[in-house]
Amino acid sequence: MSEHSHHHGQASGHFHTHTTDAELAETLNLDALILGSYLEAATEWAAELAPDAAIIMDVGAGSGAGTVALARRFPQASITALDRSAVMLAQTLAAAQEQGMAGRVDTIEADLNNAWPASASADLMWASSSLHELADPERTMKEMFAALNPGGVLIVIEMDSLPSFLPESMPEGSAVDPGVEGRLHAALAGSGWNQYPEWTAGLERVGFAVERRHFPTLGSSTPELSARYARAFLGRMAFALEGTASSADRASLEVLLGTGPESVERRGDLVVRGHRTGWAARKL
Ligand SMILES: C[S@@+](CC[C@H](N)C(=O)[O-])C[C@H]1O[C@@H](n2cnc3c(N)ncnc32)[C@H](O)[C@@H]1O
């Protein structure tokens, strides 16, 4: 315990204060691999509501998990991935190429905080974990409503909570306090991370007819994948506890992100959990 109770200089690499798009893309890819079962259910929902969608937009596409799932679900459609990050769009195109779908996927690099790209219209729009990142989400909803063809559908997806990995209790003598994860989530929530309002009212205000669904997800994963996701997520988010964390919490994170027997790679008891909510907003 004592060897972990200080914030070693050597550990500073674990406490990133800055995340690159490439790091975010890695987390998103692992999320899709492990917690991606909602993609199956949510694209099926989209296909029920917009069976003939020929033009689809993935708004805030990130590394392309949604784009690829939509291209698979709608084999006749063309999909436009929109993001402000060129790094993300390159990853989306690479993912589409890998699945042999590159011919049906194109990209628009645009920052929606400026304005909706004038020429972009669609039968189906998909905004997964992206609406809450916008400066004025309701303005963008209004723009999406206008850019949807009559009868069109917007699917909005958000994570109900940040992904968690640790079991509820630890064996006696463990250097990891299982409460660290809850405190990390609370600290991130306090700084506005992944916070979103109940979108129903805003979507209705701009004219949509709205339905809502919950997608509970227990990750299906190998220990190796769980460890990679835990390292990517905790490594990227640990900065949130900097300055406020107790020394026990710092020690816990250092142990998890270190290389010892209780590190994420070697502990073998991680269970990835994550839940999502989806809104189907129809332009009647
Ligand atoms: C958390 S990621 C979600 C990615 C993907 N939809 C998914 O569910 O895995 C949010 C994405 O929205 C993009 N984004 C954030 N603000 C944006 C803006 N103002 N205009 C366009 N894209 C934006 C980010 O670059 C990032 O790729």
The ligand as an ORCA input file, in Angstrom:
! r2SCAN-3c Opt
* xyz 0 1
  C     -18.123     11.000    -28.288
  S     -17.850     11.053    -30.009
  C     -19.118      9.935    -30.603
  C     -18.738      9.282    -31.895
  C     -19.722      8.265    -32.480
  N     -20.953      8.868    -32.921
  C     -19.981      7.144    -31.502
  O     -21.099      7.027    -30.999
  O     -19.067      6.356    -31.247
  C     -18.453     12.661    -30.487
  C     -18.049     13.077    -31.902
  O     -18.706     14.323    -32.208
  C     -17.800     15.170    -32.883
  N     -18.182     16.579    -32.651
  C     -18.176     17.228    -31.469
  N     -18.535     18.515    -31.639
  C     -18.780     18.676    -32.963
  C     -19.155     19.787    -33.764
  N     -19.345     20.995    -33.235
  N     -19.307     19.608    -35.097
  C     -19.105     18.396    -35.657
  N     -18.722     17.304    -34.950
  C     -18.549     17.442    -33.620
  C     -16.452     14.819    -32.281
  O     -15.384     15.174    -33.146
  C     -16.561     13.314    -32.055
  O     -16.089     12.581    -33.155
*
